[in-house]
């Protein structure tokens, strides 16, 4: 009897193959590029296979009908077909990173042609996948993740054996490189005191003593931090009572080097003794 089903999709080049390989290593029966319209029929056969208790299906935009309403109807049929509601994973990546990945690997995007550019193909793919994106239970932005970080994140968010409580990820970032696509809360620190304009502090980061000492004297920084901490700690109990297993808090400034890093690290330090929390400084560790 099937106990767990995961549908994996996302933009081509965002890491779907890595996700399937990770789940296969964890004992899932994995099948890739199954046409969307075939899934209900496949499930009818698969659910009677006693030797396979965990199933992962990879789908891409080529299997989606042009009519978005038809895609919605197929997903309604899939969810109605099985008493075991499938978990949907959607992998996101920003356009610039996808273009770089394709230029480095020399692979063709599945929707490109002599008349369709790579960027046009990416935009078309986003449109075709929008019904699945809106239904996703788990969305992961792979823009700044390496293979090992992606595998660890997949296990933490998808596998019960790797979950102990609500997992919190705190991310510092620079708005000039875009907002993390998987953020649940985004806090904008660009209006706060900026040590970039203090020449002797410019080359340091928010993790280093000169900037930390400088921010300790800045009332706007301390007030903003306290407001974020109060908000997160107030609502954490409600998130823990819900069905979700993770929460991503993103704090951004202009370049992602000083204010966002300091605030994210300080928030992590305040929460780590009581919560299952990790911190990632996107712009200074990517």
C-alpha positions as CSV (number, residue, x, y, z in Angstrom):
1,X,0.0,0.0,0.0
2,X,1.4,3.4,-1.0
3,X,2.3,5.5,2.0
4,X,3.7,8.7,0.4
5,X,3.6,10.3,-3.0
6,X,5.5,13.4,-4.1
7,X,5.1,15.2,-7.4
8,X,8.3,17.1,-8.4
9,X,8.2,19.9,-10.9
10,X,9.7,23.3,-11.5
11,X,11.7,25.2,-14.1
12,X,14.0,23.3,-16.3
13,X,17.5,23.7,-14.9
14,X,16.3,24.3,-11.3
15,X,17.4,20.9,-9.9
16,X,14.5,18.4,-10.6
17,X,17.0,15.6,-11.5
18,X,18.9,16.2,-8.2
19,X,15.5,16.0,-6.3
20,X,14.6,12.7,-7.9
21,X,18.0,11.2,-7.2
22,X,17.8,12.3,-3.6
23,X,14.4,10.7,-3.1
24,X,15.6,7.5,-5.0
25,X,18.4,7.2,-2.5
26,X,15.8,7.5,0.3
27,X,13.9,4.5,-1.0
28,X,11.3,6.1,-3.3
29,X,10.3,4.6,-6.6
30,X,11.0,7.4,-9.0
31,X,9.7,8.0,-12.5
32,X,10.6,11.1,-14.6
33,X,8.8,13.0,-17.3
34,X,5.5,11.2,-16.9
35,X,2.9,13.0,-19.1
36,X,0.4,14.7,-16.8
37,X,-2.6,13.0,-18.4
38,X,-1.0,9.6,-17.7
39,X,-0.7,10.1,-14.0
40,X,-4.2,9.0,-12.9
41,X,-3.9,5.8,-15.0
42,X,-0.4,5.1,-13.6
43,X,-1.7,5.5,-10.1
44,X,-4.4,3.0,-10.7
45,X,-1.8,0.4,-11.5
46,X,0.8,1.5,-9.0
47,X,-1.3,1.6,-5.9
48,X,-1.6,-2.2,-6.0
49,X,2.2,-2.8,-6.0
50,X,2.9,-3.8,-2.5
51,X,6.7,-3.6,-2.9
52,X,6.6,0.2,-3.6
53,X,5.4,2.2,-0.6
54,X,6.9,5.6,-1.6
55,X,6.4,7.2,-5.0
56,X,8.0,10.3,-6.6
57,X,6.9,11.5,-10.1
58,X,8.8,14.2,-12.0
59,X,6.8,16.3,-14.4
60,X,7.9,19.2,-16.7
61,X,6.2,21.8,-18.8
62,X,6.3,19.6,-22.0
63,X,3.6,17.4,-20.4
64,X,1.3,20.3,-19.6
65,X,-1.7,21.2,-21.8
66,X,-1.6,24.7,-23.3
67,X,-5.1,25.2,-21.7
68,X,-4.3,26.1,-18.1
69,X,-7.9,25.1,-17.1
70,X,-7.3,21.6,-18.4
71,X,-4.2,21.3,-16.2
72,X,-6.2,22.4,-13.2
73,X,-8.8,19.7,-14.0
74,X,-6.1,17.0,-14.2
75,X,-4.7,17.9,-10.8
76,X,-8.2,17.8,-9.4
77,X,-8.6,14.3,-10.8
78,X,-5.3,13.2,-9.3
79,X,-6.2,14.5,-5.9
80,X,-9.7,12.9,-6.0
81,X,-8.3,9.6,-7.3
82,X,-6.2,8.7,-4.3
83,X,-7.0,9.0,-0.6
84,X,-3.3,9.8,-0.1
85,X,-3.0,13.4,-1.1
86,X,0.2,13.9,-3.1
87,X,2.8,16.3,-1.8
88,X,3.9,18.8,-4.5
89,X,7.4,20.1,-4.6
90,X,8.2,23.1,-6.9
91,X,11.7,24.2,-7.6
92,X,12.3,27.9,-8.5
93,X,15.3,29.7,-9.9
94,X,15.7,33.2,-11.2
95,X,16.1,33.9,-14.9
96,X,19.7,35.1,-14.8
97,X,20.8,32.0,-13.1
98,X,18.9,29.7,-15.4
99,X,20.5,31.4,-18.4
100,X,23.9,31.0,-16.9
101,X,23.3,27.4,-16.2
102,X,22.3,26.7,-19.8
103,X,25.2,28.6,-21.2
104,X,27.6,26.6,-19.0
105,X,26.2,23.2,-19.8
106,X,25.4,23.9,-23.5
107,X,22.1,22.1,-23.0
108,X,19.0,23.3,-24.8
109,X,15.9,24.3,-22.9
110,X,13.1,21.9,-23.8
111,X,10.9,24.7,-25.0
112,X,13.4,26.5,-27.2
113,X,13.4,26.4,-31.0
114,X,14.7,28.4,-33.9
115,X,11.9,30.9,-33.3
116,X,11.9,30.9,-29.5
117,X,14.7,32.4,-27.4
118,X,15.9,31.0,-24.1
119,X,14.3,33.8,-22.1
120,X,11.0,33.4,-24.0
121,X,11.1,29.7,-23.3
122,X,11.7,30.3,-19.6
123,X,8.7,32.7,-19.5
124,X,6.5,30.2,-21.4
125,X,7.5,27.5,-19.0
126,X,6.6,29.6,-16.0
127,X,3.2,30.2,-17.5
128,X,2.6,26.5,-18.2
129,X,3.6,25.5,-14.8
130,X,1.6,28.1,-12.9
131,X,-1.3,25.7,-12.0
132,X,1.2,23.4,-10.3
133,X,3.2,26.3,-8.7
134,X,0.0,27.6,-7.1
135,X,-0.7,24.1,-5.6
136,X,2.8,23.5,-4.3
137,X,3.2,22.4,-0.7
138,X,6.9,23.0,-0.7
139,X,8.7,25.6,-2.8
140,X,12.5,25.8,-2.9
141,X,14.5,28.6,-4.5
142,X,17.7,26.9,-5.8
143,X,19.3,30.1,-7.2
144,X,22.0,30.2,-4.6
145,X,22.2,26.6,-3.5
146,X,24.9,24.1,-4.4
147,X,24.1,20.4,-4.9
148,X,24.9,19.5,-1.3
149,X,22.8,22.3,0.2
150,X,19.9,21.4,-2.1
151,X,20.0,17.7,-1.1
152,X,20.0,18.6,2.6
153,X,17.1,21.0,2.2
154,X,15.1,18.4,0.3
155,X,15.5,15.9,3.0
156,X,14.7,18.4,5.8
157,X,11.5,19.5,4.0
158,X,10.2,16.3,2.4
159,X,11.2,13.4,4.6
160,X,9.5,12.6,7.9
161,X,12.6,10.9,9.2
162,X,14.5,14.2,9.0
163,X,11.9,16.3,10.7
164,X,11.8,16.8,14.5
165,X,9.9,20.1,14.7
166,X,9.3,23.3,12.7
167,X,12.5,24.1,10.9
168,X,13.3,27.8,10.5
169,X,15.7,29.1,7.9
170,X,16.9,32.7,8.2
171,X,18.4,34.2,5.1
172,X,20.2,37.5,4.6
173,X,20.2,38.8,1.1
174,X,20.8,41.9,-1.1
175,X,17.8,43.3,-3.0
176,X,20.1,44.0,-6.0
177,X,20.3,40.3,-6.5
178,X,16.6,39.6,-6.0
179,X,14.3,38.4,-3.2
180,X,14.7,34.7,-2.2
181,X,11.8,33.0,-4.1
182,X,10.9,30.7,-1.2
183,X,10.7,33.3,1.5
184,X,7.6,33.3,3.8
185,X,8.4,36.6,5.4
186,X,10.6,39.4,3.9
187,X,11.9,42.3,6.0
188,X,13.4,45.3,4.2
189,X,16.3,46.9,6.1
190,X,17.3,49.4,3.4
191,X,16.0,52.4,5.3
192,X,18.3,51.7,8.2
193,X,21.7,53.2,9.0
194,X,24.2,52.0,6.4
195,X,27.9,51.5,7.3
196,X,28.7,51.4,3.6
197,X,29.0,55.2,3.9
198,X,31.6,54.9,6.7
199,X,34.9,54.4,4.8
200,X,36.6,52.5,7.6
201,X,33.7,50.0,7.9
202,X,32.9,49.5,4.2
203,X,35.1,46.4,3.7
204,X,33.8,44.6,6.8
205,X,30.6,42.4,6.9
206,X,27.8,42.3,9.5
207,X,29.6,39.3,11.1
208,X,32.7,41.2,12.0
209,X,33.4,43.1,15.2
210,X,33.8,46.7,13.8
211,X,30.4,46.6,12.2
212,X,28.8,44.7,15.1
213,X,30.1,47.4,17.5
214,X,28.9,50.1,15.3
215,X,25.4,48.7,15.0
216,X,25.2,48.2,18.8
217,X,25.1,52.0,19.0
218,X,22.5,52.5,16.3
219,X,19.0,52.8,17.8
220,X,17.2,52.3,14.5
221,X,19.0,49.0,13.9
222,X,18.3,47.8,17.4
223,X,14.6,48.8,17.2
224,X,14.2,47.0,13.9
225,X,15.8,43.9,15.2
226,X,13.6,43.9,18.3
227,X,10.4,44.3,16.1
228,X,11.4,41.3,13.9
229,X,12.2,39.2,17.0
230,X,8.9,40.1,18.7
231,X,6.9,39.3,15.5
232,X,8.6,35.9,14.9
233,X,8.4,34.7,18.5
234,X,4.8,35.8,18.8
235,X,3.6,33.8,15.8
236,X,5.9,30.8,16.0
237,X,3.5,28.9,18.3
238,X,0.8,29.2,15.6
239,X,3.1,27.9,12.9
240,X,4.0,25.0,15.1
241,X,0.4,24.1,15.6
242,X,-0.2,24.1,11.8
243,X,0.7,21.4,9.3
244,X,3.8,23.1,7.8
245,X,7.3,21.9,8.7
246,X,9.4,24.8,7.8
247,X,9.5,28.6,7.8
248,X,11.8,30.9,5.8
249,X,12.5,34.4,7.1
250,X,14.4,36.7,4.8
251,X,16.0,40.0,5.8
252,X,17.4,42.2,3.0
253,X,19.4,45.3,2.5
254,X,20.9,46.9,-0.6
255,X,24.0,44.7,-1.0
256,X,23.4,41.9,1.5
257,X,26.7,42.6,3.3
258,X,26.1,44.7,6.4
259,X,22.6,45.4,7.8
260,X,20.8,42.2,6.6
261,X,23.7,40.0,7.7
262,X,23.9,41.5,11.2
263,X,20.2,41.3,11.8
264,X,19.9,37.7,10.5
265,X,22.8,36.5,12.6
266,X,21.4,38.3,15.7
267,X,18.0,36.7,15.1
268,X,19.6,33.3,14.7
269,X,21.6,33.8,17.9
270,X,18.4,34.6,19.8
271,X,16.4,31.6,18.5
272,X,19.0,28.8,18.2
273,X,18.8,27.7,21.9
274,X,15.0,27.1,21.6
275,X,14.3,26.4,18.0
276,X,15.4,24.2,15.1
277,X,17.0,27.1,13.1
278,X,19.7,27.6,10.5
279,X,21.1,30.9,9.0
280,X,22.4,31.5,5.5
281,X,24.1,34.7,4.4
282,X,23.4,34.5,0.7
283,X,25.6,37.2,-0.7
284,X,28.7,36.6,1.4
285,X,28.7,32.8,1.3
286,X,27.2,32.0,-2.1
